[in-house]
Amino acid sequence: MRRAKKNLTLSGYVSDSHKSNPTAFKVMALPLSSSSIILSSKKLSFNVSISRKSTQKHLLLSAHFAFRPNEARSQVTARSAVRACNSTPSTYAKDLTCEHNFPPNWYVSIFGDGTKKLKSLIAMILIFMQISAPVPLSGWDFWYVSPAKAVLYSPDTKVPRTGELALRKAIPANINMKSIQTSLEDISYLLRIPQRKPYGTMEGNVKKALKIAKDEKDSILASIPADLKETGSTLYASLIDGKGGLQALLQCIKDQDPDKVSVGLASSLDTIAELELLQAPGLSFLLPQQYLKYPRLTGRGTVEFTIEKVDGSTFSPEAGGEPKKNAKIQVVIDGFSAPLTAGNFVKLVVDGAYNGAKLSFTDQAVLTDNGLDKNSGYSVPLEIMPSGQFEPLYRTTLSVQDGELPVLPLSVYGAVAMAHSEVSEDFSAPYQFFFYLYDKRNAGLGGLSFDEGQFSVFGYTTTGREILSQIKSGDIIQSAKLVEGQDRLILPNEN
């Protein structure tokens, strides 16, 4: 079965013996671009005839399915019409036979009388038209009805699904490094293709990345601060010819070993991320003047949480480990995309505000208490950086249906975000944050959370993700420590 762009046309008139002129119907054309069906080069037409006889108090209704051979096109065509039926069914069939020079057995007529049958058939016609061309049944333009348009937007399926990938994409690095990264990130999607994988395309992506890396070597290294040049040169050499570099990755692809390709790809992307972090020592944009009163993080930081069970239970260990009452979770904080939110959070960690904080567990999140008993933290404006933009939006949510997606998506298991302020959703809570437990079974269109673009996401759990689902309401944060990034925290009085 294939689809063809055709129109369904209903036209005709109803005659009444009490009137000298028949009542004509308006012609209505419905585009059937999405539903006109052709079976074995044959088209089906649906003909309806309605008439009012002077000798009867009810309408006679005739429905005809007509198949007419078209010698020029060697296929079956049909036409539909609604006309008055002023004769008996048998004579009407003969009239049609004479009119078209068809044998009587070419017509199948189904007769019914009475108002109930008329209503039933009209209802069937309306249902058929609604299915064929889903348009509103009220306010029709009888001369033209435009095809139905999709209401929902299907977002890009390449939204990051891991914290590591989201964090890599969020680094504001040299444009050449981003081109290399994009070529390699595409391979991770190609690896998901089952059975015969497109190794030729993968090889082309790596060769493209190698060419950019070699041709733009001076530009790549020039973007690294002078005091980090030596480290940058070492990383660059490792990216080209190292054990986990691009040349090695190219060989894995030629061997067509998906496991080796996956390991080599991860190694190359890690090296790229390290180089990009050297190229981005601070913010790539200026903060609005009115927001300089808040703490801010001008880069990356790492916070380590120690979670404690209080009900006597233990955390299930990783392979080979022993059950423990305490477990550690590490979160990478991203100040590149959410400097104010990250700055406020890191300041709270440094001040020890989360030590002893109680946790609550729900199906979708692990949430801290609201901190109302703690006089600390800033009510920072909602802060979200849209993909493709160079600075965050403030006090504004994103519309996923319109194609707006954040650089730091919420739809990642272990995403860390601030709750909304109890006063206004235009601001984040000064203290309360949560770990988001993303589950694609509860997600919306394109696998995105229904809350995507509504919260200030500022980091991701990179170590101890398996611990999150084991946390129960009543467990506490024994301690929260900033293990990396203290030098990037700027307080308001340090301008």
C-alpha positions in Angstrom: 0.0 0.0 0.0 1.3 3.4 -0.9 0.0 6.9 -0.2 -1.0 9.4 -2.9 -2.0 13.1 -2.8 -5.6 13.1 -3.9 -8.8 15.0 -2.9 -12.1 13.5 -1.7 -14.9 15.5 -3.3 -18.5 15.5 -2.1 -21.0 17.4 -4.3 -24.6 17.2 -5.5 -28.1 18.3 -4.6 -31.3 17.2 -2.9 -34.6 17.5 -4.8 -37.9 18.0 -3.1 -41.2 17.6 -4.9 -42.6 20.7 -3.2 -39.9 22.9 -4.7 -39.3 23.7 -8.3 -35.5 23.9 -7.9 -33.4 21.3 -6.2 -31.3 22.3 -3.2 -27.7 22.1 -4.1 -24.9 21.1 -1.9 -21.6 23.1 -1.8 -18.6 21.3 -3.1 -16.1 20.4 -0.4 -12.6 19.2 -1.3 -10.6 17.5 1.5 -6.9 16.9 1.0 -6.1 13.3 1.6 -2.3 13.5 1.3 -1.9 11.3 4.3 -4.6 8.8 3.7 -5.7 8.3 0.1 -5.2 4.6 -0.5 -4.4 2.8 -3.8 -4.5 -1.0 -3.8 -3.1 -2.8 -6.7 -3.4 0.3 -8.9 -7.1 0.6 -8.1 -9.0 3.5 -6.5 -12.1 3.2 -4.4 -14.9 5.8 -4.6 -17.8 6.1 -2.2 -21.0 7.5 -3.8 -23.9 8.6 -1.7 -27.4 9.5 -3.1 -30.1 11.2 -1.0 -33.6 11.9 -2.3 -37.0 13.1 -0.8 -40.0 11.5 -2.5 -43.3 13.2 -2.6 -45.1 9.8 -2.0 -43.1 8.9 1.0 -42.4 10.6 4.3 -38.9 9.4 4.5 -35.7 9.7 2.5 -34.3 7.1 0.3 -30.6 6.7 0.6 -28.3 5.0 -1.9 -24.6 4.3 -1.5 -22.6 3.2 -4.6 -19.1 1.8 -4.9 -18.2 2.3 -8.6 -15.1 1.0 -10.3 -14.4 2.4 -13.7 -11.6 1.2 -16.0 -9.4 3.9 -17.5 -8.0 2.6 -20.8 -5.4 5.4 -21.1 -3.9 4.8 -17.7 -4.6 1.0 -17.3 -5.9 1.5 -13.8 -9.2 1.8 -12.1 -10.5 5.3 -11.4 -13.6 6.4 -9.6 -15.7 9.5 -9.0 -18.1 10.2 -6.2 -21.3 12.2 -6.3 -24.3 12.9 -4.1 -27.4 13.2 -6.2 -31.2 13.1 -5.9 -32.7 9.7 -6.4 -36.2 10.2 -7.9 -36.7 6.7 -9.1 -36.9 3.2 -7.6 -33.6 1.5 -6.8 -33.9 -0.9 -9.7 -34.5 1.8 -12.3 -31.8 4.0 -10.7 -29.3 1.2 -11.2 -30.4 0.8 -14.8 -30.1 4.6 -15.3 -26.6 4.5 -14.1 -25.9 1.5 -16.4 -27.2 3.3 -19.4 -25.4 6.5 -18.5 -22.0 5.0 -18.2 -22.5 2.0 -20.4 -21.6 -0.4 -17.6 -23.2 -3.8 -16.9 -25.5 -3.8 -13.8 -23.2 -6.0 -11.8 -20.6 -3.2 -11.7 -22.7 -1.5 -9.0 -23.3 -2.6 -5.5 -26.2 -0.6 -4.0 -27.1 -0.7 -0.4 -30.5 0.8 0.4 -31.9 1.9 3.6 -34.8 4.1 4.6 -35.8 6.0 7.7 -34.2 8.9 9.6 -32.2 6.5 11.9 -30.4 4.9 9.0 -29.7 8.3 7.4 -28.2 9.5 10.7 -26.1 6.4 11.0 -24.7 6.7 7.5 -23.9 10.4 7.9 -22.1 9.6 11.1 -20.1 7.0 9.3 -19.2 9.4 6.5 -18.1 12.0 9.1 -16.0 9.5 10.9 -14.4 8.4 7.6 -13.6 12.0 6.6 -12.2 12.8 10.1 -9.9 9.7 9.9 -8.9 10.5 6.3 -8.2 14.1 6.9 -8.0 15.0 10.6 -9.4 18.6 10.6 -11.9 20.3 12.9 -15.5 19.5 11.9 -16.6 23.0 12.7 -15.7 26.2 10.8 -14.8 24.3 7.6 -13.7 26.3 4.6 -15.6 24.3 1.9 -13.3 25.4 -0.8 -10.1 24.4 0.8 -9.0 22.6 4.0 -5.2 22.6 4.7 -3.5 19.4 5.7 -3.2 18.7 9.4 0.0 19.9 11.0 1.9 18.2 13.8 1.3 20.0 17.1 4.1 18.4 19.0 7.8 19.0 18.3 10.1 16.1 18.3 13.4 17.2 19.8 16.8 16.2 18.9 17.5 12.6 19.9 21.2 13.5 20.5 20.5 15.2 23.8 23.2 14.0 26.2 22.2 11.0 28.2 25.1 10.8 30.6 26.6 13.4 32.9 30.0 13.0 31.3 28.7 13.7 27.8 26.7 16.7 29.0 29.7 18.1 30.8 32.0 17.7 27.8 29.5 19.5 25.6 29.2 22.4 28.1 32.9 23.3 27.9 33.4 26.7 26.0 36.5 25.7 24.1 38.3 26.4 20.9 36.1 26.0 17.8 38.5 23.5 16.3 38.4 21.4 19.4 34.7 21.4 19.3 34.7 20.3 15.7 37.0 17.4 16.6 34.7 16.5 19.6 31.5 16.6 17.4 33.0 14.2 14.9 33.9 11.7 17.6 30.7 12.1 19.5 28.8 11.0 16.4 30.6 7.7 16.6 29.0 6.9 19.9 25.6 7.1 18.3 26.7 5.0 15.3 27.9 2.3 17.7 24.3 1.9 18.9 23.2 0.6 15.5 22.7 -3.2 15.9 24.2 -5.8 13.7 26.1 -4.3 10.8 27.6 -1.1 12.1 28.7 1.7 9.7 32.5 1.3 10.2 33.1 3.2 7.0 31.3 6.3 8.4 33.2 5.9 11.7 36.5 5.8 9.9 35.6 8.9 8.0 34.8 10.7 11.2 38.1 9.9 12.8 40.0 10.9 9.7 38.2 14.2 9.7 39.1 14.7 13.4 42.7 13.8 12.7 42.9 16.3 9.8 41.5 19.1 11.9 43.8 18.3 14.8 46.9 18.3 12.6 46.0 21.3 10.4 44.9 23.5 13.3 47.6 22.5 15.8 48.9 26.1 16.2 45.4 27.4 16.8 44.6 24.7 19.3 47.7 25.3 21.4 47.5 29.1 21.1 44.1 28.9 23.0 45.9 27.5 26.1 47.3 30.0 28.7 51.1 30.3 28.7 51.5 28.6 32.2 49.6 25.6 30.9 51.3 25.2 27.5 53.5 22.3 28.5 50.5 20.3 29.8 48.6 21.2 26.7 51.4 20.0 24.4 51.6 16.7 26.2 47.8 16.2 25.9 47.9 17.2 22.2 50.6 14.6 21.4 48.6 12.0 23.3 45.5 12.8 21.4 47.2 12.2 18.1 49.6 9.3 18.7 48.9 8.1 22.2 47.7 4.7 23.3 44.2 6.0 23.6 44.6 8.6 20.7 43.0 9.0 17.3 45.5 6.8 15.4 44.8 3.9 17.8 41.0 4.5 17.5 41.3 4.4 13.7 43.0 1.0 13.9 40.2 -0.3 16.2 37.6 0.8 13.7 39.5 -0.9 10.8 39.6 -4.1 13.0 35.8 -3.8 13.3 35.8 -4.6 17.0 32.9 -2.6 18.6 34.2 -3.2 22.1 37.7 -1.8 21.3 36.2 1.1 19.4 34.0 2.0 22.4 37.0 1.9 24.8 39.2 3.9 22.4 36.5 6.4 21.8 36.1 7.1 25.5 39.8 7.5 25.9 40.1 10.0 23.0 37.1 12.0 24.3 38.5 12.2 27.8 41.8 13.6 26.4 39.7 16.1 24.3 37.8 17.2 27.5 41.1 17.8 29.3 42.4 19.9 26.5 39.2 21.9 26.3 39.3 22.6 30.0 42.8 24.1 29.6 41.4 26.3 26.9 38.5 27.6 29.1 40.0 28.9 32.3 37.0 31.2 33.0 33.6 32.4 31.8 33.2 33.1 28.2 30.6 35.9 28.8 30.0 38.8 31.1 27.4 38.5 33.9 24.7 41.2 34.1 25.7 44.0 36.5 22.7 43.4 38.8 23.9 39.8 39.4 27.4 40.5 40.6 26.0 40.6 44.1 25.8 36.8 44.1 28.7 34.3 44.6 29.8 32.7 41.3 31.8 29.8 40.1 33.9 30.6 37.0 34.7 27.1 35.9 34.4 23.5 37.2 34.4 22.2 40.7 34.0 18.8 42.4 32.0 18.1 45.5 32.1 14.9 47.5 29.1 13.8 49.6 29.2 11.2 52.3 25.7 9.7 52.7 24.9 7.9 56.0 22.1 5.3 56.7 20.3 6.1 59.9 17.9 3.1 60.1 20.6 0.5 60.6 20.6 -0.7 57.0 23.6 -0.6 54.6 24.4 0.4 51.1 24.8 -2.5 48.6 28.4 -2.6 47.6 29.9 -2.6 44.1 31.4 -5.9 42.8 33.7 -7.4 45.4 32.9 -4.8 48.1 31.4 -5.1 51.5 28.1 -3.6 52.7 28.7 -0.2 54.4 26.7 2.2 56.5 28.2 5.1 54.6 28.7 5.7 50.9 30.4 8.4 48.8 29.0 10.3 45.9 31.0 12.8 43.7 29.3 15.6 41.7 31.0 17.8 39.1 29.7 21.3 39.4 29.6 23.3 36.1 30.1 27.1 36.5 30.5 27.6 32.7 26.8 27.2 32.1 25.3 28.1 35.5 27.8 30.4 37.3 25.4 31.9 39.9 23.6 28.7 40.8 26.9 26.8 41.0 28.6 29.6 43.0 25.8 29.7 45.6 25.9 25.9 46.0 29.7 25.7 46.3 29.6 28.5 48.9 27.1 26.6 51.0 29.3 23.5 50.7 32.4 25.4 51.9 30.4 26.9 54.8 29.3 23.4 55.9 25.6 24.1 55.4 24.8 20.6 54.1 26.6 18.7 56.8 23.8 16.7 58.6 21.1 17.7 56.0 18.2 15.2 55.9 17.3 13.6 52.6 13.9 12.6 51.2 13.4 9.9 48.5 10.7 10.0 45.8 10.3 8.1 42.6 12.0 10.9 40.6 14.4 12.6 43.0 16.5 12.6 46.1 15.7 15.9 47.8 17.4 17.7 50.7 15.3 19.5 53.4 14.3 23.0 52.7 16.9 24.6 55.0 14.4 27.0 56.6 16.2 26.5 59.9 19.5 27.6 58.3 20.1 31.3 57.7 22.3 30.8 54.6 22.3 30.9 50.8 21.1 33.3 48.2 17.8 33.1 46.3 19.5 33.1 42.9 17.4 33.8 39.8 16.5 30.8 37.7 19.5 30.3 35.4 19.4 28.1 32.3 21.7 28.2 29.3 20.0 27.2 26.0 21.9 25.0 23.5 23.5 27.2 20.8 23.7 30.2 23.1 26.8 31.8 24.7 25.2 33.0 27.9 22.4 31.8 30.3 18.9 33.1 30.4 17.7 34.4 33.7 14.2 34.0 35.3 13.0 32.3 32.1 12.1 28.7 31.5 12.6 26.9 28.1 9.9 25.5 25.8 11.0 22.1 24.8 8.0 21.8 22.3 9.4 24.8 20.5 12.8 23.2 20.2 14.5 24.9 23.1 16.9 22.6 24.9 19.4 23.4 27.7 23.1 22.9 27.6 22.8 21.0 30.9 19.7 18.8 30.5 17.7 17.5 33.5 17.0 14.3 31.6 20.1 12.6 32.9 20.2 10.1 35.8 22.1 11.8 38.6 21.6 15.4 37.4 21.9 17.9 40.2 19.6 21.0 40.3 18.2 23.6 42.7 14.5 23.4 43.7 12.3 26.3 43.0 11.9 29.1 45.5 8.8 28.9 47.6 8.2 32.6 46.9 8.5 32.6 43.1 9.4 30.0 40.4 11.5 32.7 38.7 14.1 32.1 41.4 15.8 29.0 42.7 15.6 28.0 46.4 18.5 29.4 48.4 19.4 26.0 50.0 17.3 23.1 48.8 18.7 20.9 45.9 17.9 17.5 44.5 19.5 14.6 42.6 17.2 13.8 39.6 16.5 10.1 39.1 15.8 10.1 35.4 13.7 7.2 34.1 13.0 7.0 30.4 9.8 5.0 31.1 8.4 8.1 32.7 9.7 10.6 30.2 7.9 12.5 27.5 8.4 13.3 23.9 11.9 12.4 22.6 12.8 10.8 25.9 12.9 14.1 27.7 11.7 14.7 31.2 8.4 16.6 31.5 10.3 19.1 33.7 13.0 19.7 31.1 14.0 23.3 30.9 12.2 24.2 34.1 15.0 24.0 36.7 18.5 25.3 37.2 20.7 22.3 36.6 24.3 22.9 37.7 26.1 19.6 37.8 26.0 15.8 37.5 26.8 12.8 39.6 29.9 11.2 38.2 30.8 8.7 40.9 28.4 6.7 43.0 25.4 6.9 40.8 24.3 3.4 41.9 24.0 4.8 45.5 21.2 7.3 44.6 18.5 4.6 44.2 19.5 3.1 47.6 18.9 6.3 49.6 15.8 6.3 51.8 13.9 9.1 53.3 15.6 10.0 56.6 19.2 9.3 55.5 21.5 12.2 56.0 24.4 13.9 54.3 27.1 13.3 56.8 29.4 15.7 55.1 29.8 17.7 51.9 33.3 18.8 50.8 34.6 20.8 47.9 37.6 18.7 46.7 38.4 20.8 43.6 37.5 24.3 42.3 38.1 26.5 45.4 40.2 28.9 43.4 37.3 29.4 40.9 34.8 30.5 43.6 34.3 34.3 43.6 32.4 35.9 46.5 30.6 39.2 46.2 33.1 41.2 48.2 36.0 40.0 46.1 35.2 41.9 42.9 
